[in-house]
Every structure is written in C-alpha cells, then in structure tokens.
Amino acid sequence: MMIYLQFRLWIGEGGRHAVAELEAQVEQQVQDNASRQQRNDALVAEVADLKNLSSGGAAVEERARSELGMIKPGEVFYRVVEPDGVPARMADPATPQRDEPVQ
C-alpha cells in the first residue's frame, strides 16, 4: 500500500509532476494576461484620445494623414521618388560624397 501511495504522489495523476506542469501553465497564462492587459490599456487610451474633442481632433487628423494618406482641402501633396539605382545619399547634392570600395 505504501508503494502505491508513493507512486501516486510522485508519478501518478495529481502527483508532483502533474502539479508542476499545471503551475507552469498558470505562470504562462499570467504572463499572457499581463501582456494582453497592456495592449488593452493602450487601446483604451488611444480610443479616449480619439474621442477627446478638446484637442481639436489632432489625433484623428494625425491618423487620417498617416494611415489613410489624406490631406486638407487646399493642400498640395508631393511625393518624392528617387531614380532607380541611385542611392538616397547621391540624390542630395548637399550631402558630401566619399569613395567607397565596391564589394
């Protein structure tokens, strides 16, 4: 009988090994919950900022400009496109040029 109880304690269902596995799962879940809570808090703050009309809608305007590419009436949008094969540092004549070895 004593051997059976020892077996159940160390190896069997509900034994130390099973408890250790459950504790590891609980710790992982606590970490997941904490990271998701941080994400939720950030989203709540962003929603509150977007709803806040006292800021003059600056947050809404910023999102419209950056994510949707919108411009105000009367503004002119310019897109600067570098020629193919020309690095950005060569496109600006004010940038000093150095001779670099080609690899």
Backbone atoms as SQL, in Angstrom:
CREATE TABLE atoms (id INTEGER PRIMARY KEY, chain TEXT, resi INTEGER, resn TEXT, atom TEXT, x REAL, y REAL, z REAL);
INSERT INTO atoms VALUES
  (1, 'A', 1, 'MET', 'N', 0.820, -1.193, 0.000),
  (2, 'A', 1, 'MET', 'CA', 0.000, 0.000, 0.000),
  (3, 'A', 1, 'MET', 'C', 0.867, 1.262, 0.000),
  (4, 'A', 2, 'MET', 'N', 1.943, 1.245, 0.755),
  (5, 'A', 2, 'MET', 'CA', 2.839, 2.408, 0.840),
  (6, 'A', 2, 'MET', 'C', 3.499, 2.680, -0.506),
  (7, 'A', 3, 'ILE', 'N', 3.833, 1.636, -1.238),
  (8, 'A', 3, 'ILE', 'CA', 4.453, 1.803, -2.542),
  (9, 'A', 3, 'ILE', 'C', 3.457, 2.433, -3.511),
  (10, 'A', 4, 'TYR', 'N', 2.221, 2.004, -3.441),
  (11, 'A', 4, 'TYR', 'CA', 1.175, 2.564, -4.299),
  (12, 'A', 4, 'TYR', 'C', 0.991, 4.058, -4.025),
  (13, 'A', 5, 'LEU', 'N', 0.974, 4.454, -2.772),
  (14, 'A', 5, 'LEU', 'CA', 0.812, 5.866, -2.427),
  (15, 'A', 5, 'LEU', 'C', 2.010, 6.696, -2.887),
  (16, 'A', 6, 'GLN', 'N', 3.196, 6.143, -2.744),
  (17, 'A', 6, 'GLN', 'CA', 4.397, 6.852, -3.205),
  (18, 'A', 6, 'GLN', 'C', 4.370, 7.023, -4.726),
  (19, 'A', 7, 'PHE', 'N', 3.939, 5.960, -5.417),
  (20, 'A', 7, 'PHE', 'CA', 3.840, 6.033, -6.865),
  (21, 'A', 7, 'PHE', 'C', 2.874, 7.135, -7.272),
  (22, 'A', 8, 'ARG', 'N', 1.714, 7.177, -6.647),
  (23, 'A', 8, 'ARG', 'CA', 0.720, 8.199, -6.977),
  (24, 'A', 8, 'ARG', 'C', 1.239, 9.593, -6.653),
  (25, 'A', 9, 'LEU', 'N', 1.980, 9.720, -5.546),
  (26, 'A', 9, 'LEU', 'CA', 2.500, 11.028, -5.145),
  (27, 'A', 9, 'LEU', 'C', 3.502, 11.550, -6.156),
  (28, 'A', 10, 'TRP', 'N', 4.394, 10.722, -6.621),
  (29, 'A', 10, 'TRP', 'CA', 5.470, 11.183, -7.476),
  (30, 'A', 10, 'TRP', 'C', 5.141, 11.124, -8.963),
  (31, 'A', 11, 'ILE', 'N', 4.444, 10.100, -9.404),
  (32, 'A', 11, 'ILE', 'CA', 4.263, 9.882, -10.830),
  (33, 'A', 11, 'ILE', 'C', 2.799, 9.925, -11.257),
  (34, 'A', 12, 'GLY', 'N', 1.914, 9.469, -10.450),
  (35, 'A', 12, 'GLY', 'CA', 0.520, 9.287, -10.840),
  (36, 'A', 12, 'GLY', 'C', -0.245, 10.571, -11.078),
  (37, 'A', 13, 'GLU', 'N', -1.504, 10.406, -11.462),
  (38, 'A', 13, 'GLU', 'CA', -2.379, 11.533, -11.737),
  (39, 'A', 13, 'GLU', 'C', -2.565, 12.369, -10.471),
  (40, 'A', 14, 'GLY', 'N', -2.372, 13.672, -10.590),
  (41, 'A', 14, 'GLY', 'CA', -2.483, 14.550, -9.437),
  (42, 'A', 14, 'GLY', 'C', -1.229, 14.557, -8.578),
  (43, 'A', 15, 'GLY', 'N', -0.158, 13.939, -9.059),
  (44, 'A', 15, 'GLY', 'CA', 1.107, 13.889, -8.313),
  (45, 'A', 15, 'GLY', 'C', 1.929, 15.145, -8.517),
  (46, 'A', 16, 'ARG', 'N', 3.133, 15.102, -8.024),
  (47, 'A', 16, 'ARG', 'CA', 4.017, 16.270, -8.069),
  (48, 'A', 16, 'ARG', 'C', 4.314, 16.720, -9.500),
  (49, 'A', 17, 'HIS', 'N', 4.494, 15.757, -10.398),
  (50, 'A', 17, 'HIS', 'CA', 4.790, 16.098, -11.792),
  (51, 'A', 17, 'HIS', 'C', 3.609, 16.839, -12.421),
  (52, 'A', 18, 'ALA', 'N', 2.416, 16.341, -12.196),
  (53, 'A', 18, 'ALA', 'CA', 1.219, 16.984, -12.751),
  (54, 'A', 18, 'ALA', 'C', 1.031, 18.375, -12.167),
  (55, 'A', 19, 'VAL', 'N', 1.288, 18.527, -10.879),
  (56, 'A', 19, 'VAL', 'CA', 1.149, 19.832, -10.230),
  (57, 'A', 19, 'VAL', 'C', 2.172, 20.816, -10.799),
  (58, 'A', 20, 'ALA', 'N', 3.398, 20.346, -11.028),
  (59, 'A', 20, 'ALA', 'CA', 4.435, 21.219, -11.601),
  (60, 'A', 20, 'ALA', 'C', 4.040, 21.673, -13.007),
  (61, 'A', 21, 'GLU', 'N', 3.473, 20.772, -13.810),
  (62, 'A', 21, 'GLU', 'CA', 3.022, 21.150, -15.147),
  (63, 'A', 21, 'GLU', 'C', 1.905, 22.190, -15.088),
  (64, 'A', 22, 'LEU', 'N', 0.962, 21.989, -14.179),
  (65, 'A', 22, 'LEU', 'CA', -0.134, 22.953, -14.030),
  (66, 'A', 22, 'LEU', 'C', 0.374, 24.309, -13.559),
  (67, 'A', 23, 'GLU', 'N', 1.337, 24.320, -12.659),
  (68, 'A', 23, 'GLU', 'CA', 1.910, 25.588, -12.195),
  (69, 'A', 23, 'GLU', 'C', 2.599, 26.319, -13.345),
  (70, 'A', 24, 'ALA', 'N', 3.288, 25.576, -14.214),
  (71, 'A', 24, 'ALA', 'CA', 3.940, 26.191, -15.373),
  (72, 'A', 24, 'ALA', 'C', 2.893, 26.776, -16.320),
  (73, 'A', 25, 'GLN', 'N', 1.792, 26.062, -16.518),
  (74, 'A', 25, 'GLN', 'CA', 0.722, 26.571, -17.375),
  (75, 'A', 25, 'GLN', 'C', 0.097, 27.831, -16.775),
  (76, 'A', 26, 'VAL', 'N', -0.079, 27.847, -15.472),
  (77, 'A', 26, 'VAL', 'CA', -0.651, 29.022, -14.812),
  (78, 'A', 26, 'VAL', 'C', 0.279, 30.220, -14.975),
  (79, 'A', 27, 'GLU', 'N', 1.576, 30.004, -14.799),
  (80, 'A', 27, 'GLU', 'CA', 2.549, 31.098, -14.946),
  (81, 'A', 27, 'GLU', 'C', 2.541, 31.646, -16.368),
  (82, 'A', 28, 'GLN', 'N', 2.465, 30.750, -17.360),
  (83, 'A', 28, 'GLN', 'CA', 2.406, 31.188, -18.752),
  (84, 'A', 28, 'GLN', 'C', 1.139, 31.996, -19.004),
  (85, 'A', 29, 'GLN', 'N', 0.027, 31.549, -18.451),
  (86, 'A', 29, 'GLN', 'CA', -1.239, 32.261, -18.640),
  (87, 'A', 29, 'GLN', 'C', -1.209, 33.634, -17.973),
  (88, 'A', 30, 'VAL', 'N', -0.571, 33.729, -16.808),
  (89, 'A', 30, 'VAL', 'CA', -0.448, 35.019, -16.120),
  (90, 'A', 30, 'VAL', 'C', 0.362, 35.988, -16.977),
  (91, 'A', 31, 'GLN', 'N', 1.439, 35.500, -17.593),
  (92, 'A', 31, 'GLN', 'CA', 2.243, 36.360, -18.462),
  (93, 'A', 31, 'GLN', 'C', 1.460, 36.793, -19.697),
  (94, 'A', 32, 'ASP', 'N', 0.715, 35.863, -20.291),
  (95, 'A', 32, 'ASP', 'CA', -0.115, 36.208, -21.450),
  (96, 'A', 32, 'ASP', 'C', -1.154, 37.255, -21.068),
  (97, 'A', 33, 'ASN', 'N', -1.786, 37.065, -19.925),
  (98, 'A', 33, 'ASN', 'CA', -2.799, 38.020, -19.465),
  (99, 'A', 33, 'ASN', 'C', -2.207, 39.404, -19.247),
  (100, 'A', 34, 'ALA', 'N', -1.008, 39.452, -18.674),
  (101, 'A', 34, 'ALA', 'CA', -0.365, 40.746, -18.410),
  (102, 'A', 34, 'ALA', 'C', -0.064, 41.474, -19.720),
  (103, 'A', 35, 'SER', 'N', 0.445, 40.756, -20.721),
  (104, 'A', 35, 'SER', 'CA', 0.767, 41.413, -21.995),
  (105, 'A', 35, 'SER', 'C', -0.507, 41.861, -22.700),
  (106, 'A', 36, 'ARG', 'N', -1.557, 41.066, -22.605),
  (107, 'A', 36, 'ARG', 'CA', -2.822, 41.467, -23.235),
  (108, 'A', 36, 'ARG', 'C', -3.467, 42.633, -22.494),
  (109, 'A', 37, 'GLN', 'N', -3.272, 42.697, -21.194),
  (110, 'A', 37, 'GLN', 'CA', -3.808, 43.824, -20.431),
  (111, 'A', 37, 'GLN', 'C', -3.104, 45.115, -20.834),
  (112, 'A', 38, 'GLN', 'N', -1.787, 45.049, -21.047),
  (113, 'A', 38, 'GLN', 'CA', -1.049, 46.229, -21.505),
  (114, 'A', 38, 'GLN', 'C', -1.567, 46.684, -22.867),
  (115, 'A', 39, 'ARG', 'N', -1.801, 45.731, -23.754),
  (116, 'A', 39, 'ARG', 'CA', -2.323, 46.061, -25.081),
  (117, 'A', 39, 'ARG', 'C', -3.708, 46.690, -24.962),
  (118, 'A', 40, 'ASN', 'N', -4.551, 46.118, -24.115),
  (119, 'A', 40, 'ASN', 'CA', -5.892, 46.665, -23.929),
  (120, 'A', 40, 'ASN', 'C', -5.838, 48.076, -23.356),
  (121, 'A', 41, 'ASP', 'N', -4.940, 48.300, -22.389),
  (122, 'A', 41, 'ASP', 'CA', -4.803, 49.637, -21.805),
  (123, 'A', 41, 'ASP', 'C', -4.382, 50.652, -22.859),
  (124, 'A', 42, 'ALA', 'N', -3.462, 50.242, -23.746),
  (125, 'A', 42, 'ALA', 'CA', -3.017, 51.143, -24.808),
  (126, 'A', 42, 'ALA', 'C', -4.168, 51.454, -25.768),
  (127, 'A', 43, 'LEU', 'N', -4.960, 50.442, -26.086),
  (128, 'A', 43, 'LEU', 'CA', -6.100, 50.667, -26.978),
  (129, 'A', 43, 'LEU', 'C', -7.151, 51.563, -26.331),
  (130, 'A', 44, 'VAL', 'N', -7.393, 51.388, -25.036),
  (131, 'A', 44, 'VAL', 'CA', -8.353, 52.242, -24.329),
  (132, 'A', 44, 'VAL', 'C', -7.870, 53.693, -24.344),
  (133, 'A', 45, 'ALA', 'N', -6.569, 53.890, -24.118),
  (134, 'A', 45, 'ALA', 'CA', -6.021, 55.247, -24.140),
  (135, 'A', 45, 'ALA', 'C', -6.132, 55.852, -25.534),
  (136, 'A', 46, 'GLU', 'N', -5.899, 55.047, -26.554),
  (137, 'A', 46, 'GLU', 'CA', -5.997, 55.553, -27.927),
  (138, 'A', 46, 'GLU', 'C', -7.440, 55.928, -28.272),
  (139, 'A', 47, 'VAL', 'N', -8.389, 55.100, -27.862),
  (140, 'A', 47, 'VAL', 'CA', -9.800, 55.405, -28.112),
  (141, 'A', 47, 'VAL', 'C', -10.203, 56.684, -27.381),
  (142, 'A', 48, 'ALA', 'N', -9.759, 56.824, -26.133),
  (143, 'A', 48, 'ALA', 'CA', -10.084, 58.034, -25.371),
  (144, 'A', 48, 'ALA', 'C', -9.483, 59.263, -26.045),
  (145, 'A', 49, 'ASP', 'N', -8.265, 59.126, -26.584),
  (146, 'A', 49, 'ASP', 'CA', -7.618, 60.246, -27.273),
  (147, 'A', 49, 'ASP', 'C', -8.378, 60.609, -28.543),
  (148, 'A', 50, 'LEU', 'N', -8.844, 59.586, -29.261),
  (149, 'A', 50, 'LEU', 'CA', -9.596, 59.852, -30.485),
  (150, 'A', 50, 'LEU', 'C', -10.961, 60.480, -30.196),
  (151, 'A', 51, 'LYS', 'N', -11.555, 60.126, -29.059),
  (152, 'A', 51, 'LYS', 'CA', -12.862, 60.679, -28.694),
  (153, 'A', 51, 'LYS', 'C', -12.761, 62.066, -28.082),
  (154, 'A', 52, 'ASN', 'N', -11.571, 62.440, -27.598),
  (155, 'A', 52, 'ASN', 'CA', -11.370, 63.711, -26.923),
  (156, 'A', 52, 'ASN', 'C', -11.432, 64.841, -27.948),
  (157, 'A', 53, 'LEU', 'N', -12.508, 65.597, -27.934),
  (158, 'A', 53, 'LEU', 'CA', -12.683, 66.682, -28.899),
  (159, 'A', 53, 'LEU', 'C', -11.982, 67.965, -28.477),
  (160, 'A', 54, 'SER', 'N', -11.571, 68.061, -27.205),
  (161, 'A', 54, 'SER', 'CA', -10.916, 69.286, -26.737),
  (162, 'A', 54, 'SER', 'C', -9.542, 69.463, -27.363),
  (163, 'A', 55, 'SER', 'N', -8.946, 68.389, -27.866),
  (164, 'A', 55, 'SER', 'CA', -7.641, 68.517, -28.508),
  (165, 'A', 55, 'SER', 'C', -7.767, 69.004, -29.941),
  (166, 'A', 56, 'GLY', 'N', -8.972, 69.318, -30.363),
  (167, 'A', 56, 'GLY', 'CA', -9.175, 69.844, -31.699),
  (168, 'A', 56, 'GLY', 'C', -9.144, 68.766, -32.764),
  (169, 'A', 57, 'GLY', 'N', -9.264, 67.530, -32.367),
  (170, 'A', 57, 'GLY', 'CA', -9.248, 66.437, -33.341),
  (171, 'A', 57, 'GLY', 'C', -7.879, 66.155, -33.899),
  (172, 'A', 58, 'ALA', 'N', -6.837, 66.558, -33.181),
  (173, 'A', 58, 'ALA', 'CA', -5.473, 66.365, -33.678),
  (174, 'A', 58, 'ALA', 'C', -5.146, 64.887, -33.847),
  (175, 'A', 59, 'ALA', 'N', -5.632, 64.045, -32.945),
  (176, 'A', 59, 'ALA', 'CA', -5.339, 62.623, -33.050),
  (177, 'A', 59, 'ALA', 'C', -6.027, 62.018, -34.262),
  (178, 'A', 60, 'VAL', 'N', -7.263, 62.438, -34.519),
  (179, 'A', 60, 'VAL', 'CA', -7.989, 61.935, -35.686),
  (180, 'A', 60, 'VAL', 'C', -7.293, 62.396, -36.965),
  (181, 'A', 61, 'GLU', 'N', -6.887, 63.650, -36.979),
  (182, 'A', 61, 'GLU', 'CA', -6.196, 64.182, -38.160),
  (183, 'A', 61, 'GLU', 'C', -4.881, 63.451, -38.394),
  (184, 'A', 62, 'GLU', 'N', -4.141, 63.209, -37.330),
  (185, 'A', 62, 'GLU', 'CA', -2.864, 62.513, -37.456),
  (186, 'A', 62, 'GLU', 'C', -3.049, 61.121, -38.052),
  (187, 'A', 63, 'ARG', 'N', -4.058, 60.397, -37.558),
  (188, 'A', 63, 'ARG', 'CA', -4.315, 59.058, -38.104),
  (189, 'A', 63, 'ARG', 'C', -4.770, 59.124, -39.554),
  (190, 'A', 64, 'ALA', 'N', -5.603, 60.088, -39.878),
  (191, 'A', 64, 'ALA', 'CA', -6.079, 60.216, -41.248),
  (192, 'A', 64, 'ALA', 'C', -4.913, 60.493, -42.196),
  (193, 'A', 65, 'ARG', 'N', -3.991, 61.324, -41.755),
  (194, 'A', 65, 'ARG', 'CA', -2.842, 61.653, -42.598),
  (195, 'A', 65, 'ARG', 'C', -1.880, 60.476, -42.735),
  (196, 'A', 66, 'SER', 'N', -1.542, 59.830, -41.605),
  (197, 'A', 66, 'SER', 'CA', -0.514, 58.789, -41.654),
  (198, 'A', 66, 'SER', 'C', -1.035, 57.467, -42.202),
  (199, 'A', 67, 'GLU', 'N', -2.240, 57.064, -41.826),
  (200, 'A', 67, 'GLU', 'CA', -2.722, 55.748, -42.219),
  (201, 'A', 67, 'GLU', 'C', -3.536, 55.771, -43.507),
  (202, 'A', 68, 'LEU', 'N', -4.225, 56.858, -43.769),
  (203, 'A', 68, 'LEU', 'CA', -5.088, 56.909, -44.948),
  (204, 'A', 68, 'LEU', 'C', -4.539, 57.804, -46.048),
  (205, 'A', 69, 'GLY', 'N', -3.466, 58.550, -45.759),
  (206, 'A', 69, 'GLY', 'CA', -2.862, 59.415, -46.766),
  (207, 'A', 69, 'GLY', 'C', -3.729, 60.600, -47.146),
  (208, 'A', 70, 'MET', 'N', -4.558, 61.058, -46.227),
  (209, 'A', 70, 'MET', 'CA', -5.473, 62.161, -46.522),
  (210, 'A', 70, 'MET', 'C', -4.764, 63.507, -46.359),
  (211, 'A', 71, 'ILE', 'N', -5.239, 64.493, -47.100),
  (212, 'A', 71, 'ILE', 'CA', -4.716, 65.849, -46.988),
  (213, 'A', 71, 'ILE', 'C', -5.902, 66.794, -46.810),
  (214, 'A', 72, 'LYS', 'N', -5.608, 67.998, -46.308),
  (215, 'A', 72, 'LYS', 'CA', -6.650, 69.004, -46.098),
  (216, 'A', 72, 'LYS', 'C', -6.988, 69.680, -47.423),
  (217, 'A', 73, 'PRO', 'N', -8.192, 70.212, -47.531),
  (218, 'A', 73, 'PRO', 'CA', -8.531, 70.978, -48.742),
  (219, 'A', 73, 'PRO', 'C', -7.573, 72.159, -48.878),
  (220, 'A', 74, 'GLY', 'N', -7.098, 72.370, -50.079),
  (221, 'A', 74, 'GLY', 'CA', -6.183, 73.476, -50.338),
  (222, 'A', 74, 'GLY', 'C', -4.714, 73.087, -50.204),
  (223, 'A', 75, 'GLU', 'N', -4.418, 71.951, -49.632),
  (224, 'A', 75, 'GLU', 'CA', -3.032, 71.494, -49.532),
  (225, 'A', 75, 'GLU', 'C', -2.632, 70.813, -50.834),
  (226, 'A', 76, 'VAL', 'N', -1.336, 70.792, -51.075),
  (227, 'A', 76, 'VAL', 'CA', -0.806, 70.111, -52.254),
  (228, 'A', 76, 'VAL', 'C', 0.089, 68.986, -51.757),
  (229, 'A', 77, 'PHE', 'N', -0.123, 67.802, -52.286),
  (230, 'A', 77, 'PHE', 'CA', 0.657, 66.632, -51.881),
  (231, 'A', 77, 'PHE', 'C', 1.772, 66.417, -52.886),
  (232, 'A', 78, 'TYR', 'N', 2.986, 66.272, -52.375),
  (233, 'A', 78, 'TYR', 'CA', 4.147, 65.990, -53.215),
  (234, 'A', 78, 'TYR', 'C', 4.745, 64.665, -52.778),
  (235, 'A', 79, 'ARG', 'N', 5.031, 63.835, -53.743),
  (236, 'A', 79, 'ARG', 'CA', 5.711, 62.569, -53.454),
  (237, 'A', 79, 'ARG', 'C', 7.064, 62.623, -54.139),
  (238, 'A', 80, 'VAL', 'N', 8.130, 62.418, -53.357),
  (239, 'A', 80, 'VAL', 'CA', 9.476, 62.443, -53.897),
  (240, 'A', 80, 'VAL', 'C', 9.897, 61.002, -54.153),
  (241, 'A', 81, 'VAL', 'N', 10.219, 60.714, -55.402),
  (242, 'A', 81, 'VAL', 'CA', 10.627, 59.372, -55.796),
  (243, 'A', 81, 'VAL', 'C', 12.057, 59.450, -56.303),
  (244, 'A', 82, 'GLU', 'N', 12.926, 58.616, -55.722),
  (245, 'A', 82, 'GLU', 'CA', 14.325, 58.579, -56.145),
  (246, 'A', 82, 'GLU', 'C', 14.428, 57.775, -57.439),
  (247, 'A', 83, 'PRO', 'N', 15.335, 58.181, -58.325),
  (248, 'A', 83, 'PRO', 'CA', 15.531, 57.405, -59.559),
  (249, 'A', 83, 'PRO', 'C', 16.025, 55.999, -59.221),
  (250, 'A', 84, 'ASP', 'N', 15.650, 55.037, -60.047),
  (251, 'A', 84, 'ASP', 'CA', 16.086, 53.652, -59.814),
  (252, 'A', 84, 'ASP', 'C', 17.602, 53.561, -59.882),
  (253, 'A', 85, 'GLY', 'N', 18.183, 52.823, -58.952),
  (254, 'A', 85, 'GLY', 'CA', 19.616, 52.579, -58.957),
  (255, 'A', 85, 'GLY', 'C', 20.445, 53.687, -58.337),
  (256, 'A', 86, 'VAL', 'N', 19.851, 54.785, -57.937),
  (257, 'A', 86, 'VAL', 'CA', 20.601, 55.877, -57.322),
  (258, 'A', 86, 'VAL', 'C', 20.324, 55.858, -55.829),
  (259, 'A', 87, 'PRO', 'N', 21.370, 55.633, -55.011),
  (260, 'A', 87, 'PRO', 'CA', 21.151, 55.645, -53.558),
  (261, 'A', 87, 'PRO', 'C', 20.672, 57.014, -53.094),
  (262, 'A', 88, 'ALA', 'N', 19.980, 57.054, -51.978),
  (263, 'A', 88, 'ALA', 'CA', 19.412, 58.297, -51.460),
  (264, 'A', 88, 'ALA', 'C', 20.488, 59.330, -51.172),
  (265, 'A', 89, 'ARG', 'N', 21.666, 58.915, -50.721),
  (266, 'A', 89, 'ARG', 'CA', 22.711, 59.886, -50.385),
  (267, 'A', 89, 'ARG', 'C', 23.245, 60.584, -51.629),
  (268, 'A', 90, 'MET', 'N', 23.123, 59.969, -52.799),
  (269, 'A', 90, 'MET', 'CA', 23.603, 60.606, -54.023),
  (270, 'A', 90, 'MET', 'C', 22.546, 61.557, -54.593),
  (271, 'A', 91, 'ALA', 'N', 21.314, 61.377, -54.216),
  (272, 'A', 91, 'ALA', 'CA', 20.246, 62.220, -54.741),
  (273, 'A', 91, 'ALA', 'C', 20.313, 63.630, -54.169),
  (274, 'A', 92, 'ASP', 'N', 20.910, 63.787, -52.977),
  (275, 'A', 92, 'ASP', 'CA', 21.009, 65.090, -52.337),
  (276, 'A', 92, 'ASP', 'C', 22.384, 65.673, -52.626),
  (277, 'A', 93, 'PRO', 'N', 22.479, 66.715, -53.443),
  (278, 'A', 93, 'PRO', 'CA', 23.796, 67.266, -53.789),
  (279, 'A', 93, 'PRO', 'C', 24.498, 67.911, -52.599),
  (280, 'A', 94, 'ALA', 'N', 23.785, 68.261, -51.543),
  (281, 'A', 94, 'ALA', 'CA', 24.414, 68.880, -50.384),
  (282, 'A', 94, 'ALA', 'C', 25.128, 67.851, -49.512),
  (283, 'A', 95, 'THR', 'N', 24.839, 66.568, -49.715),
  (284, 'A', 95, 'THR', 'CA', 25.473, 65.521, -48.923),
  (285, 'A', 95, 'THR', 'C', 26.861, 65.253, -49.467),
  (286, 'A', 96, 'PRO', 'N', 27.894, 65.325, -48.600),
  (287, 'A', 96, 'PRO', 'CA', 29.251, 65.054, -49.084),
  (288, 'A', 96, 'PRO', 'C', 29.376, 63.603, -49.544),
  (289, 'A', 97, 'GLN', 'N', 30.092, 63.417, -50.657),
  (290, 'A', 97, 'GLN', 'CA', 30.274, 62.069, -51.218),
  (291, 'A', 97, 'GLN', 'C', 31.659, 61.556, -50.843),
  (292, 'A', 98, 'ARG', 'N', 31.727, 60.236, -50.610),
  (293, 'A', 98, 'ARG', 'CA', 33.008, 59.586, -50.328),
  (294, 'A', 98, 'ARG', 'C', 33.158, 58.428, -51.312),
  (295, 'A', 99, 'ASP', 'N', 34.376, 58.159, -51.651),
  (296, 'A', 99, 'ASP', 'CA', 34.624, 56.978, -52.477),
  (297, 'A', 99, 'ASP', 'C', 34.660, 55.776, -51.563),
  (298, 'A', 100, 'GLU', 'N', 33.785, 54.825, -51.816),
  (299, 'A', 100, 'GLU', 'CA', 33.731, 53.602, -51.016),
  (300, 'A', 100, 'GLU', 'C', 34.041, 52.429, -51.911),
  (301, 'A', 101, 'PRO', 'N', 34.785, 51.465, -51.386),
  (302, 'A', 101, 'PRO', 'CA', 35.120, 50.304, -52.224),
  (303, 'A', 101, 'PRO', 'C', 33.860, 49.509, -52.563),
  (304, 'A', 102, 'VAL', 'N', 33.830, 49.003, -53.760),
  (305, 'A', 102, 'VAL', 'CA', 32.714, 48.175, -54.200),
  (306, 'A', 102, 'VAL', 'C', 33.000, 46.750, -53.800),
  (307, 'A', 103, 'GLN', 'N', 32.046, 46.105, -53.203),
  (308, 'A', 103, 'GLN', 'CA', 32.257, 44.729, -52.743),
  (309, 'A', 103, 'GLN', 'C', 31.525, 43.768, -53.613);
